[in-house]
Amino acid sequence: MKKIYSLLLLTVVILSSCDNNDETTAVLNLNGLLSKANTEFIGNKDAGMEDGNYYYKNTFSDQTGLFIFDNYMNEDSTFGGGFTYTNKTDITTSGYTNISAITGTGKNGTTYLTSNTSSYSPSKFHFASNASYVIKGMYVTNSTYAYLSMKNGDAIAKKFVSGDWLKLTATGLDQSGNTISTAEIYLADYRDSKTVMLNQWTWFDLSSLGTVAGVKFDMTSSDNGQWGMNTPSYFCADGITIEL
């Protein structure tokens, strides 16, 4: 009898453990949004140009309908800032016209996010229906533009050497747009004898942000000039995962 009781107790413990780890999540899904290879999301000019801005602001969602991203389009209908989604694969061409990830593909498929953030075109996303969620995290990597700029230098930015760094900061926002908390990850880190420059998809843990209505992204660098950061303010993302 004692042996049977012990076996029953062990079964309850195992089932409880399984229940505690059984989380329901949703993951960003951009696959199928682009019908042609090596293309990107292009917004429109229907909303007009915002006063005091240089861009046409658009929004887009993913296949789940949960994530809504801000996008800014230039006058010539090219990507200006915020977020866009793309399936571009160019990992060799330098310059801002190349918005490909240095991986040449997404983490969870061919299509992924590219971001260019600035005070004029901030990179933000929020949730549909004014919802709030805990974000477990997302995968990030360098854009080809930023990676080659840091690796080789260009007309504006320096080649990274010992002591240099590029950091991405995620700021969790409440329903009013107020800051709740922040998390950060280094996309390149040459401090303290390190030589890290991300060229693979890397998990960015955002669980410390808590329950948020949206997220804003900012980039800072060791290379700055008269007009601000010299290092390209581009990064790529995929696999944003939230708890439902």
Helices and strands as residue ranges (DSSP letters): H 2-20, E 25-27, E 56-61, E 67-73, E 79-86, E 112-116, E 123-127, G 128-130, E 133-142, H 144-152, E 165-173, E 179-189, E 196-197, E 202-205, G 207-209, E 211-212, E 214-221, E 224-225, E 228-229, E 234-243
